[in-house]
Amino acid sequence: MSDDFKGKRIGFAMTGSFCSFERCFRQAEILREKGAELVPVMSENVSEISTRFGSNEENLKRLEDICGRPVISDIAEAEHIGPENMTDIMLVAPCTSNTAAKLACGITDTAVTMAVKSHLRSGKPVVLAIASNDSLLGSAKNIGELFNRKNYYFVPMLQDDILRKPASLVAQFELIPEAVAAAFDGIQLRPIIN
């Protein structure tokens, strides 16, 4: 399992767990430092909503600066990912439970869900970095469904605050490079939930 990503094209898709953005941006920087070419994707909400974790313009610019190319932020643009063979692996970081549910149910209504669907048409791996306050409640069945799907891999996750948010799971974002390298080899890092 090599974490040298020279020549690897990684789709870097972000959904709306805004409090996780800084950690995800750092992992994008690390992937670039390891030689990856990143294809940036943001859901429409991420590209249009400003929060206390940064304005939409700041977040777009930050990802574009890291990746060195414009962010794909609509369904029409994202549809080209598969047919144009733009990615070798797709990483969704952070991946909300809403996005995981849509992927589990085959719903394609955002740039990110289209990016994943388009990428999967060639049977290539998808890595999800879950970040959700209800992962162990209503969203558990959708995440469980994806555990059983071919080509889906997960960044190991943990309960981030068992007292105040007992149903919350958050990816160990610092394991993204290792999880991506493992997925390239068809391996799921374990334990999935710490």
Backbone as a printed PyTorch tensor [residue, N CA C, xyz], in Angstrom:
tensor([[[  0.8560,  -1.1740,   0.0000],
         [  0.0000,   0.0000,   0.0000],
         [  0.9010,   1.2370,   0.0000]],

        [[  0.9310,   1.9420,  -1.1090],
         [  1.7850,   3.1160,  -1.2430],
         [  0.9680,   4.3890,  -1.1070]],

        [[  1.5330,   5.3560,  -0.3890],
         [  0.8410,   6.6400,  -0.3040],
         [  1.5120,   7.6740,  -1.2020]],

        [[  2.2190,   7.1850,  -2.2290],
         [  2.7410,   8.0700,  -3.2620],
         [  1.6540,   8.1800,  -4.3160]],

        [[  1.0670,   9.3540,  -4.4300],
         [ -0.0670,   9.5220,  -5.3370],
         [  0.3120,  10.2040,  -6.6460]],

        [[  1.5910,  10.1950,  -6.9740],
         [  2.0390,  10.8110,  -8.2190],
         [  1.3230,  10.1610,  -9.3990]],

        [[  0.6980,  10.9820, -10.2240],
         [ -0.0240,  10.4810, -11.3860],
         [ -1.4400,  10.0190, -11.0930]],

        [[ -1.8640,  10.0450,  -9.8420],
         [ -3.2230,   9.6250,  -9.4720],
         [ -4.1600,  10.8250,  -9.5030]],

        [[ -5.3290,  10.6100, -10.0880],
         [ -6.3420,  11.6680, -10.1710],
         [ -7.4390,  11.3640,  -9.1570]],

        [[ -7.5080,  12.2140,  -8.1380],
         [ -8.4390,  12.0010,  -7.0370],
         [ -9.5300,  13.0710,  -7.0780]],

        [[-10.7780,  12.6300,  -7.2110],
         [-11.8870,  13.5600,  -7.0650],
         [-11.9810,  13.9280,  -5.5950]],

        [[-11.9940,  15.2270,  -5.2960],
         [-12.0770,  15.6790,  -3.9030],
         [-13.3950,  16.4260,  -3.7610]],

        [[-14.4200,  15.7100,  -3.2680],
         [-15.7800,  16.2480,  -3.2030],
         [-16.1330,  16.6130,  -1.7660]],

        [[-16.7250,  17.7890,  -1.5960],
         [-17.0790,  18.2780,  -0.2630],
         [-18.5810,  18.5080,  -0.1430]],

        [[-19.1560,  18.0020,   0.9660],
         [-20.5550,  18.2670,   1.2720],
         [-20.6140,  19.0420,   2.5830]],

        [[-21.8330,  19.3420,   3.0600],
         [-22.0440,  20.3900,   4.0470],
         [-21.7580,  20.1920,   5.5060]],

        [[-20.8060,  19.4020,   5.9020],
         [-20.4020,  19.3940,   7.3110],
         [-19.3620,  20.5010,   7.4830]],

        [[-19.8430,  21.7360,   7.5180],
         [-18.9790,  22.9130,   7.4520],
         [-17.9170,  22.9470,   8.5520]],

        [[-18.2400,  22.4460,   9.7340],
         [-17.2770,  22.4690,  10.8400],
         [-16.0720,  21.5690,  10.5670]],

        [[-16.1640,  20.6960,   9.5640],
         [-15.0690,  19.7810,   9.2220],
         [-14.1680,  20.3170,   8.1170]],

        [[-14.5280,  21.4470,   7.5480],
         [-13.8210,  21.9160,   6.3590],
         [-12.3290,  22.1150,   6.5620]],

        [[-11.9460,  22.7410,   7.6520],
         [-10.5190,  23.0310,   7.8430],
         [ -9.6970,  21.7440,   7.8250]],

        [[-10.1930,  20.7050,   8.5020],
         [ -9.4840,  19.4220,   8.5140],
         [ -9.4450,  18.7900,   7.1200]],

        [[-10.5160,  18.9620,   6.3570],
         [-10.5480,  18.4080,   4.9980],
         [ -9.6190,  19.1750,   4.0630]],

        [[ -9.6160,  20.4910,   4.1740],
         [ -8.6850,  21.2760,   3.3540],
         [ -7.2400,  20.8430,   3.6230]],

        [[ -6.9200,  20.6080,   4.8870],
         [ -5.5480,  20.1810,   5.2180],
         [ -5.2240,  18.8570,   4.5600]],

        [[ -6.1680,  17.9340,   4.5250],
         [ -5.9230,  16.6410,   3.8870],
         [ -5.7850,  16.7850,   2.3710]],

        [[ -6.5280,  17.7180,   1.7850],
         [ -6.3520,  17.9940,   0.3530],
         [ -4.9340,  18.4780,   0.0870]],

        [[ -4.4370,  19.3470,   0.9540],
         [ -3.0520,  19.8260,   0.8080],
         [ -2.0570,  18.6760,   0.9030]],

        [[ -2.2880,  17.7720,   1.8360],
         [ -1.3940,  16.6220,   2.0060],
         [ -1.4280,  15.7280,   0.7720]],

        [[ -2.6140,  15.4690,   0.2330],
         [ -2.7160,  14.6540,  -0.9810],
         [ -1.9460,  15.2940,  -2.1350]],

        [[ -2.0600,  16.6120,  -2.2550],
         [ -1.3030,  17.3270,  -3.3000],
         [  0.2030,  17.2030,  -3.0630]],

        [[  0.6210,  17.3510,  -1.7960],
         [  2.0430,  17.2130,  -1.4630],
         [  2.5640,  15.8270,  -1.8100]],

        [[  1.6910,  14.8300,  -1.7640],
         [  2.0730,  13.4580,  -2.0890],
         [  1.9430,  13.1670,  -3.5880]],

        [[  1.6940,  14.2010,  -4.3770],
         [  1.7190,  14.0570,  -5.8310],
         [  0.3930,  13.9060,  -6.5330]],

        [[ -0.7280,  13.8890,  -5.7920],
         [ -2.0320,  13.6830,  -6.4250],
         [ -2.4640,  14.9000,  -7.2300]],

        [[ -3.1640,  14.6260,  -8.3070],
         [ -3.9090,  15.6570,  -9.0340],
         [ -5.3200,  15.6020,  -8.4790]],

        [[ -5.8090,  16.7290,  -7.9580],
         [ -7.1390,  16.7420,  -7.3630],
         [ -8.1380,  17.4100,  -8.2960]],

        [[ -9.2990,  16.7670,  -8.4310],
         [-10.4210,  17.3110,  -9.1940],
         [-11.4500,  17.7510,  -8.1570]],

        [[-11.5760,  19.0650,  -7.9060],
         [-12.4320,  19.5460,  -6.8210],
         [-13.9130,  19.5910,  -7.1890]],

        [[-14.7420,  19.1280,  -6.2660],
         [-16.1900,  19.1390,  -6.4390],
         [-16.7980,  19.6360,  -5.1290]],

        [[-17.7970,  20.5000,  -5.2210],
         [-18.5490,  20.9390,  -4.0420],
         [-20.0300,  20.8330,  -4.3540]],

        [[-20.8000,  20.4220,  -3.3530],
         [-22.2440,  20.4370,  -3.5420],
         [-22.7030,  21.8780,  -3.7210]],

        [[-23.8780,  22.0300,  -4.2860],
         [-24.4160,  23.3680,  -4.4970],
         [-24.5480,  24.1250,  -3.1820]],

        [[-24.9920,  23.4450,  -2.1320],
         [-25.1070,  24.1160,  -0.8340],
         [-23.7560,  24.6220,  -0.3520]],

        [[-22.7440,  23.8060,  -0.4590],
         [-21.4110,  24.2070,  -0.0080],
         [-20.9060,  25.4050,  -0.8080]],

        [[-21.1500,  25.3890,  -2.1000],
         [-20.6290,  26.4760,  -2.9380],
         [-21.4530,  27.7590,  -2.8340]],

        [[-22.6360,  27.6850,  -2.2160],
         [-23.5220,  28.8620,  -2.1510],
         [-23.7820,  29.3890,  -0.7370]],

        [[-23.4970,  28.6030,   0.3040],
         [-23.8470,  28.9990,   1.6680],
         [-22.6090,  29.4520,   2.4340]],

        [[-22.7370,  30.5840,   3.1000],
         [-21.6960,  31.0660,   4.0120],
         [-22.1030,  30.7240,   5.4390]],

        [[-21.1290,  30.3440,   6.2510],
         [-21.3900,  29.9890,   7.6460],
         [-20.3160,  30.6250,   8.5250]],

        [[-20.4030,  30.3560,   9.8140],
         [-19.3780,  30.8660,  10.7220],
         [-18.0350,  30.1950,  10.4790]],

        [[-18.0170,  29.1460,   9.6530],
         [-16.7720,  28.4500,   9.3210],
         [-16.1680,  28.9630,   8.0040]],

        [[-16.7020,  30.0650,   7.4970],
         [-16.1640,  30.6700,   6.2780],
         [-17.2510,  30.9780,   5.2820]],

        [[-16.9940,  31.9630,   4.4740],
         [-17.9540,  32.3080,   3.4240],
         [-17.8290,  31.3160,   2.2780]],

        [[-18.8830,  31.2370,   1.4810],
         [-18.8300,  30.3420,   0.3320],
         [-17.6880,  30.7350,  -0.6020]],

        [[-17.4510,  32.0520,  -0.7660],
         [-16.3740,  32.5050,  -1.6440],
         [-15.0130,  32.0710,  -1.1100]],

        [[-14.8210,  32.1900,   0.2120],
         [-13.5520,  31.7740,   0.8230],
         [-13.3230,  30.2740,   0.6490]],

        [[-14.3780,  29.4900,   0.8700],
         [-14.2370,  28.0400,   0.7460],
         [-13.9680,  27.6190,  -0.6910]],

        [[-14.6680,  28.2130,  -1.6440],
         [-14.4020,  27.9220,  -3.0520],
         [-12.9670,  28.2600,  -3.4130]],

        [[-12.5390,  29.4490,  -3.0400],
         [-11.1820,  29.8940,  -3.3730],
         [-10.1350,  28.9930,  -2.7300]],

        [[-10.3690,  28.6180,  -1.4830],
         [ -9.3960,  27.7610,  -0.7900],
         [ -9.2280,  26.4370,  -1.5140]],

        [[-10.3430,  25.8020,  -1.8960],
         [-10.2370,  24.5170,  -2.5860],
         [ -9.6250,  24.6900,  -3.9710]],

        [[-10.0070,  25.7400,  -4.6660],
         [ -9.4200,  25.9860,  -5.9870],
         [ -7.9230,  26.2440,  -5.8880]],

        [[ -7.4980,  26.9830,  -4.8750],
         [ -6.0680,  27.2490,  -4.6950],
         [ -5.3030,  25.9590,  -4.4090]],

        [[ -5.8610,  25.1060,  -3.5890],
         [ -5.2000,  23.8340,  -3.2730],
         [ -5.1040,  22.9580,  -4.5150]],

        [[ -6.2180,  22.8720,  -5.2550],
         [ -6.2920,  21.9460,  -6.3920],
         [ -5.6970,  22.5150,  -7.6770]],

        [[ -5.6310,  23.8400,  -7.7680],
         [ -5.0950,  24.4600,  -8.9730],
         [ -6.0280,  24.4110, -10.1590]],

        [[ -7.3240,  24.3180,  -9.8770],
         [ -8.3200,  24.2920, -10.9600],
         [ -9.6770,  24.6730, -10.4020]],

        [[-10.6210,  25.0570, -11.2630],
         [-11.9490,  25.4630, -10.7980],
         [-12.7240,  24.3060, -10.1600]],

        [[-13.5490,  24.6510,  -9.1890],
         [-14.4110,  23.6850,  -8.5200],
         [-15.6060,  23.3520,  -9.4120]],

        [[-15.9150,  22.0780,  -9.5120],
         [-17.1450,  21.6190, -10.1720],
         [-18.2500,  21.7360,  -9.1380]],

        [[-19.2890,  22.5210,  -9.4620],
         [-20.3240,  22.7660,  -8.4490],
         [-21.7430,  22.6810,  -9.0000]],

        [[-21.9170,  22.0120, -10.1260],
         [-23.2850,  21.7600, -10.5810],
         [-23.3540,  20.3970, -11.2670]],

        [[-24.5590,  19.8830, -11.3460],
         [-24.7870,  18.5320, -11.8620],
         [-24.2950,  18.3830, -13.2920]],

        [[-24.5310,  19.3680, -14.1170],
         [-24.1380,  19.2710, -15.5310],
         [-22.6220,  19.1100, -15.6770]],

        [[-21.8610,  19.8740, -14.9020],
         [-20.3980,  19.7440, -14.9500],
         [-19.9430,  18.3970, -14.4060]],

        [[-20.5390,  17.9640, -13.2950],
         [-20.1300,  16.7300, -12.6360],
         [-20.4040,  15.5000, -13.4940]],

        [[-21.3820,  15.5820, -14.3590],
         [-21.7270,  14.4320, -15.2010],
         [-20.5790,  14.0270, -16.1210]],

        [[-19.6860,  14.9420, -16.4260],
         [-18.5680,  14.6620, -17.3440],
         [-17.4590,  13.8310, -16.6950]],

        [[-17.4600,  13.7220, -15.3760],
         [-16.3580,  13.0580, -14.6740],
         [-16.1320,  11.6340, -15.1760]],

        [[-17.1820,  10.8400, -15.2530],
         [-17.0370,   9.4570, -15.7000],
         [-16.7310,   9.3290, -17.1800]],

        [[-17.5810,   9.9040, -18.0540],
         [-17.3410,   9.7590, -19.4870],
         [-15.9840,  10.2960, -19.9510]],

        [[-15.4820,  11.3220, -19.2710],
         [-14.1850,  11.8930, -19.6440],
         [-13.0340,  11.3000, -18.8390]],

        [[-13.3300,  10.2580, -18.0420],
         [-12.3100,   9.5380, -17.2800],
         [-11.4210,  10.5020, -16.4830]],

        [[-12.0490,  11.4070, -15.7520],
         [-11.3270,  12.4700, -15.0550],
         [-10.7170,  12.0330, -13.7270]],

        [[-11.1830,  10.9140, -13.1500],
         [-10.7420,  10.5140, -11.8120],
         [-10.4160,   9.0260, -11.7510]],

        [[ -9.4300,   8.6970, -10.9150],
         [ -9.0920,   7.2970, -10.6400],
         [ -9.7860,   6.8190,  -9.3740]],

        [[-10.0690,   7.7570,  -8.4770],
         [-10.7520,   7.4560,  -7.2210],
         [-11.5340,   8.7150,  -6.8380]],

        [[-12.6500,   8.5440,  -6.1580],
         [-13.4580,   9.6810,  -5.7070],
         [-13.4820,   9.6610,  -4.1810]],

        [[-13.1180,  10.7990,  -3.5830],
         [-13.1500,  10.9650,  -2.1330],
         [-14.2110,  11.9970,  -1.8070]],

        [[-15.1350,  11.6670,  -0.9020],
         [-16.1160,  12.6330,  -0.4200],
         [-15.7370,  12.9580,   1.0190]],

        [[-15.2330,  14.1890,   1.2160],
         [-14.7090,  14.5870,   2.5320],
         [-14.9570,  16.0660,   2.7650]],

        [[-15.8660,  16.3990,   3.6620],
         [-16.6720,  15.5050,   4.4750],
         [-17.8880,  14.9870,   3.6910]],

        [[-18.3780,  13.8430,   4.1400],
         [-19.5950,  13.2590,   3.5700],
         [-20.6780,  13.2860,   4.6430]],

        [[-21.7070,  14.0770,   4.4270],
         [-22.8140,  14.1520,   5.3840],
         [-23.6720,  12.8950,   5.3070]],

        [[-24.4660,  12.6820,   6.3540],
         [-25.3890,  11.5450,   6.3190],
         [-26.4400,  11.7470,   5.2300]],

        [[-26.7780,  12.9810,   4.9240],
         [-27.7170,  13.2690,   3.8440],
         [-27.1560,  12.7680,   2.5140]],

        [[-25.8920,  13.0490,   2.2570],
         [-25.2680,  12.5830,   1.0180],
         [-25.1360,  11.0710,   1.0210]],

        [[-24.7500,  10.4770,   2.1600],
         [-24.6560,   9.0140,   2.2400],
         [-26.0070,   8.3690,   1.9480]],

        [[-27.0940,   8.9500,   2.4650],
         [-28.4320,   8.4190,   2.2080],
         [-28.7670,   8.4780,   0.7210]],

        [[-28.4390,   9.5980,   0.1020],
         [-28.7030,   9.7240,  -1.3390],
         [-27.9100,   8.6940,  -2.1300]],

        [[-26.6420,   8.4870,  -1.7670],
         [-25.8420,   7.4800,  -2.4690],
         [-26.4160,   6.0810,  -2.2630]],

        [[-26.8510,   5.7850,  -1.0430],
         [-27.4270,   4.4710,  -0.7540],
         [-28.7110,   4.2300,  -1.5330]],

        [[-29.4690,   5.2920,  -1.7850],
         [-30.7580,   5.1730,  -2.4750],
         [-30.6780,   5.4950,  -3.9730]],

        [[-29.4950,   5.7920,  -4.4690],
         [-29.3390,   6.0840,  -5.8910],
         [-29.9140,   7.4210,  -6.3080]],

        [[-29.9670,   8.3770,  -5.3980],
         [-30.5060,   9.7040,  -5.7120],
         [-29.3640,  10.5990,  -6.1840]],

        [[-29.5650,  11.2080,  -7.3440],
         [-28.5460,  12.0530,  -7.9500],
         [-29.1200,  13.4430,  -8.1280]],

        [[-28.9700,  14.2900,  -7.1030],
         [-29.5640,  15.6250,  -7.1890],
         [-28.6200,  16.7380,  -6.7470]],

        [[-27.3290,  16.4180,  -6.6350],
         [-26.3240,  17.4390,  -6.3370],
         [-25.0960,  17.1780,  -7.1970]],

        [[-24.1990,  18.1530,  -7.2360],
         [-22.9480,  17.9630,  -7.9770],
         [-22.1560,  16.7850,  -7.4080]],

        [[-22.1770,  16.6190,  -6.0810],
         [-21.3960,  15.5460,  -5.4620],
         [-22.0040,  14.1790,  -5.7620]],

        [[-23.3190,  14.0330,  -5.6190],
         [-23.9120,  12.7240,  -5.9050],
         [-23.7560,  12.3760,  -7.3860]],

        [[-23.8340,  13.3570,  -8.2620],
         [-23.5870,  13.1010,  -9.6850],
         [-22.1310,  12.7370,  -9.9300]],

        [[-21.2060,  13.4210,  -9.2420],
         [-19.7830,  13.1140,  -9.4090],
         [-19.5090,  11.6580,  -9.0300]],

        [[-20.0920,  11.2150,  -7.9130],
         [-19.8980,   9.8310,  -7.4770],
         [-20.5320,   8.8770,  -8.4780]],

        [[-21.7660,   9.1420,  -8.8710],
         [-22.4540,   8.2650,  -9.8210],
         [-21.6800,   8.1720, -11.1320]],

        [[-21.2440,   9.2990, -11.6380],
         [-20.5200,   9.3210, -12.9040],
         [-19.1910,   8.5800, -12.7900]],

        [[-18.5020,   8.7820, -11.6910],
         [-17.2300,   8.1090, -11.4350],
         [-17.4310,   6.5940, -11.3280]],

        [[-18.4970,   6.1580, -10.6490],
         [-18.7520,   4.7320, -10.4210],
         [-19.0790,   3.9560, -11.6910]],

        [[-19.4620,   4.6420, -12.7420],
         [-19.8480,   3.9400, -13.9800],
         [-18.7340,   3.0380, -14.4960]],

        [[-17.4880,   3.3450, -14.1240],
         [-16.3480,   2.5260, -14.5520],
         [-15.8760,   1.5660, -13.4740]],

        [[-16.6460,   1.4570, -12.3800],
         [-16.3040,   0.5100, -11.3230],
         [-15.0820,   0.9110, -10.5120]],

        [[-14.8410,   2.1960, -10.4100],
         [-13.6900,   2.6900,  -9.6510],
         [-14.0770,   2.9580,  -8.2000]],

        [[-13.0840,   2.9890,  -7.2960],
         [-13.3880,   3.1460,  -5.8660],
         [-13.8410,   4.5450,  -5.4580]],

        [[-14.7030,   4.5470,  -4.4370],
         [-15.2020,   5.7680,  -3.8050],
         [-14.8860,   5.6520,  -2.3150]],

        [[-14.2990,   6.7080,  -1.7470],
         [-13.9540,   6.7330,  -0.3240],
         [-14.8020,   7.8060,   0.3470]],

        [[-15.5000,   7.4280,   1.4140],
         [-16.3540,   8.3660,   2.1400],
         [-15.7570,   8.6800,   3.5040]],

        [[-15.6720,   9.9730,   3.8130],
         [-15.2290,  10.4480,   5.1250],
         [-16.4610,  11.0260,   5.8200]],

        [[-17.1690,  10.1720,   6.5390],
         [-18.4470,  10.5250,   7.1620],
         [-18.2600,  11.5810,   8.2550]],

        [[-19.1770,  12.5310,   8.2980],
         [-19.2290,  13.5200,   9.3780],
         [-20.7060,  13.8560,   9.5990]],

        [[-21.2850,  13.2770,  10.6650],
         [-22.7200,  13.4470,  10.8710],
         [-23.0980,  13.2560,  12.3320]],

        [[-23.9930,  14.0930,  12.7970],
         [-24.4650,  13.9920,  14.1790],
         [-25.4670,  12.8650,  14.3920]],

        [[-26.0160,  12.2880,  13.3070],
         [-27.0040,  11.2210,  13.4930],
         [-26.6000,   9.9130,  12.8160]],

        [[-25.2990,   9.6860,  12.7010],
         [-24.8020,   8.4690,  12.0440],
         [-25.2770,   7.1860,  12.7130]],

        [[-25.4930,   7.2330,  14.0140],
         [-25.9170,   6.0370,  14.7460],
         [-27.4030,   6.0540,  15.0620]],

        [[-28.1570,   6.9240,  14.3930],
         [-29.6180,   6.9690,  14.5270],
         [-30.2240,   6.6660,  13.1660]],

        [[-31.0030,   7.5860,  12.6370],
         [-31.6950,   7.3680,  11.3720],
         [-30.7790,   7.1360,  10.1910]],

        [[-29.5670,   7.6460,  10.2630],
         [-28.6460,   7.4930,   9.1360],
         [-27.8850,   6.1780,   9.1550]],

        [[-27.9500,   5.4470,  10.2400],
         [-27.1740,   4.2120,  10.3650],
         [-27.5030,   3.2150,   9.2610]],

        [[-28.7870,   3.1110,   8.8930],
         [-29.1540,   2.1160,   7.8770],
         [-28.5610,   2.4570,   6.5190]],

        [[-28.4500,   3.7450,   6.2100],
         [-27.8810,   4.1320,   4.9110],
         [-26.3750,   3.9120,   4.8720]],

        [[-25.7000,   4.2410,   5.9590],
         [-24.2660,   3.9890,   6.0310],
         [-24.0100,   2.4870,   5.9770]],

        [[-24.8330,   1.7190,   6.7040],
         [-24.7200,   0.2600,   6.6570],
         [-24.9320,  -0.2930,   5.2640]],

        [[-25.8720,   0.2710,   4.5420],
         [-26.1070,  -0.1490,   3.1490],
         [-24.8480,   0.0580,   2.3100]],

        [[-24.1870,   1.1920,   2.5040],
         [-22.9770,   1.4770,   1.7290],
         [-21.8070,   0.5890,   2.1430]],

        [[-21.7750,   0.1390,   3.4050],
         [-20.7440,  -0.8150,   3.8250],
         [-20.7880,  -2.0670,   2.9500]],

        [[-21.9840,  -2.4140,   2.5000],
         [-22.1660,  -3.6370,   1.7260],
         [-22.0690,  -3.4470,   0.2110]],

        [[-21.8300,  -2.2460,  -0.2370],
         [-21.7610,  -1.9690,  -1.6770],
         [-20.3400,  -2.1230,  -2.2050]],

        [[-20.2540,  -2.7370,  -3.3530],
         [-18.9730,  -2.8470,  -4.0450],
         [-18.4640,  -1.4480,  -4.3820]],

        [[-17.1770,  -1.2600,  -4.2840],
         [-16.4670,  -0.0300,  -4.6580],
         [-16.5530,   1.0890,  -3.6290]],

        [[-17.2740,   0.8950,  -2.5190],
         [-17.3350,   1.9180,  -1.4720],
         [-16.3750,   1.5540,  -0.3390]],

        [[-15.6220,   2.5440,   0.0920],
         [-14.6740,   2.4050,   1.1960],
         [-14.8890,   3.5790,   2.1500]],

        [[-14.4770,   3.4120,   3.3800],
         [-14.6870,   4.4420,   4.3930],
         [-13.3820,   4.8210,   5.0740]],

        [[-13.2470,   6.1160,   5.3380],
         [-12.1970,   6.5690,   6.2290],
         [-12.6410,   6.1360,   7.6260]],

        [[-11.7790,   5.4770,   8.3980],
         [-12.1890,   5.0830,   9.7560],
         [-12.7580,   6.2740,  10.5260]],

        [[-13.7430,   5.9890,  11.3550],
         [-14.4520,   7.0590,  12.0620],
         [-14.5630,   6.7360,  13.5420]],

        [[-14.9110,   7.7730,  14.2920],
         [-15.0610,   7.5900,  15.7280],
         [-16.2130,   8.4360,  16.2410]],

        [[-16.6740,   8.0780,  17.4210],
         [-17.6780,   8.8960,  18.1020],
         [-16.9360,  10.0930,  18.6780]],

        [[-17.2630,  11.2720,  18.2130],
         [-16.4830,  12.4580,  18.5570],
         [-16.8670,  13.0940,  19.8820]],

        [[-18.0640,  12.8210,  20.3760],
         [-18.4880,  13.3800,  21.6700],
         [-19.5890,  12.4880,  22.2220]],

        [[-19.1970,  11.4090,  22.9040],
         [-20.1710,  10.3900,  23.3120],
         [-21.1590,  10.8800,  24.3520]],

        [[-20.8290,  11.9420,  25.0600],
         [-21.7450,  12.4430,  26.0840],
         [-22.7790,  13.4110,  25.5150]],

        [[-22.3480,  14.3870,  24.7610],
         [-23.2800,  15.3950,  24.2450],
         [-23.8780,  15.0220,  22.8830]],

        [[-23.1790,  14.1520,  22.1270],
         [-23.6750,  13.7410,  20.8060],
         [-23.4610,  12.2350,  20.6450]],

        [[-24.2020,  11.4270,  21.3810],
         [-23.9340,   9.9850,  21.4030],
         [-24.1710,   9.2610,  20.0770]],

        [[-24.8640,   9.8760,  19.1330],
         [-25.1140,   9.2230,  17.8420],
         [-24.1970,   9.7410,  16.7360]],

        [[-23.2740,  10.6230,  17.0830],
         [-22.4040,  11.2670,  16.0990],
         [-21.1940,  10.4040,  15.7480]],

        [[-20.8790,  10.3660,  14.4700],
         [-19.6470,   9.7440,  13.9860],
         [-18.9290,  10.7440,  13.0950]],

        [[-17.6190,  10.8240,  13.2450],
         [-16.8110,  11.7080,  12.4120],
         [-15.5820,  10.9480,  11.9510]],

        [[-15.2890,  11.0640,  10.6730],
         [-14.1040,  10.4210,  10.1180],
         [-12.8510,  10.9170,  10.8230]],

        [[-11.8860,  10.0500,  10.9140],
         [-10.5600,  10.4470,  11.3750],
         [ -9.8380,  11.0030,  10.1480]],

        [[-10.0850,  12.2830,   9.8920],
         [ -9.6460,  12.8940,   8.6490],
         [ -8.1590,  12.7180,   8.3860]],

        [[ -7.3600,  12.6300,   9.4440],
         [ -5.9170,  12.4610,   9.2510],
         [ -5.5720,  11.1230,   8.6130]],

        [[ -6.5330,  10.1990,   8.5620],
         [ -6.3230,   8.8940,   7.9240],
         [ -6.7330,   8.8850,   6.4510]],

        [[ -7.1410,  10.0380,   5.9250],
         [ -7.5670,  10.0810,   4.5190],
         [ -6.4910,   9.5510,   3.5730]],

        [[ -5.2450,   9.9970,   3.6420],
         [ -4.2630,   9.4520,   2.6880],
         [ -4.1240,   7.9340,   2.7830]],

        [[ -4.1040,   7.4070,   3.9990],
         [ -3.9820,   5.9580,   4.1820],
         [ -5.2260,   5.2320,   3.6580]],

        [[ -6.4190,   5.7970,   3.9110],
         [ -7.6600,   5.1750,   3.4390],
         [ -7.7440,   5.1840,   1.9180]],

        [[ -7.3090,   6.2710,   1.3000],
         [ -7.3100,   6.3580,  -0.1630],
         [ -6.3200,   5.3580,  -0.7520]],

        [[ -5.1180,   5.2840,  -0.1750],
         [ -4.1180,   4.3190,  -0.6600],
         [ -4.6470,   2.8890,  -0.5410]],

        [[ -5.2990,   2.5820,   0.5780],
         [ -5.8680,   1.2410,   0.7710],
         [ -6.9530,   0.9610,  -0.2530]],

        [[ -7.8220,   1.9360,  -0.4990],
         [ -8.9130,   1.7420,  -1.4690],
         [ -8.3790,   1.4930,  -2.8670]],

        [[ -7.2730,   2.1460,  -3.2320],
         [ -6.6500,   1.8640,  -4.5290],
         [ -6.2730,   0.3890,  -4.6320]],

        [[ -5.9370,  -0.2230,  -3.4860],
         [ -5.5740,  -1.6410,  -3.4530],
         [ -6.7570,  -2.5460,  -3.1410]],

        [[ -7.9810,  -1.9660,  -3.0730],
         [ -9.1650,  -2.7630,  -2.7920],
         [ -9.2870,  -3.1910,  -1.3380]],

        [[ -8.6820,  -2.4310,  -0.4260],
         [ -8.6700,  -2.7740,   0.9970],
         [ -9.4230,  -1.7180,   1.8000]],

        [[-10.2490,  -2.1660,   2.7340],
         [-10.9170,  -1.2770,   3.6800],
         [-10.1110,  -1.2370,   4.9670]],

        [[ -9.6690,  -0.0420,   5.3780],
         [ -8.9620,   0.0800,   6.6550],
         [ -9.8780,  -0.3450,   7.7890]],

        [[ -9.3000,  -1.0030,   8.7860],
         [-10.0680,  -1.4390,   9.9460],
         [ -9.3210,  -1.0940,  11.2180]],

        [[-10.0410,  -0.8840,  12.3250],
         [-11.4960,  -0.9280,  12.4300],
         [-12.1280,   0.2780,  11.7410]],

        [[-13.3330,   0.0680,  11.1990],
         [-14.0340,   1.1520,  10.5150],
         [-14.5350,   2.1650,  11.5430]],

        [[-15.0340,   1.6750,  12.6870],
         [-15.5140,   2.5610,  13.7480],
         [-14.6990,   2.2930,  15.0020]],

        [[-14.0540,   3.3240,  15.5030],
         [-13.2520,   3.2140,  16.7190],
         [-14.0740,   3.6690,  17.9210]]])
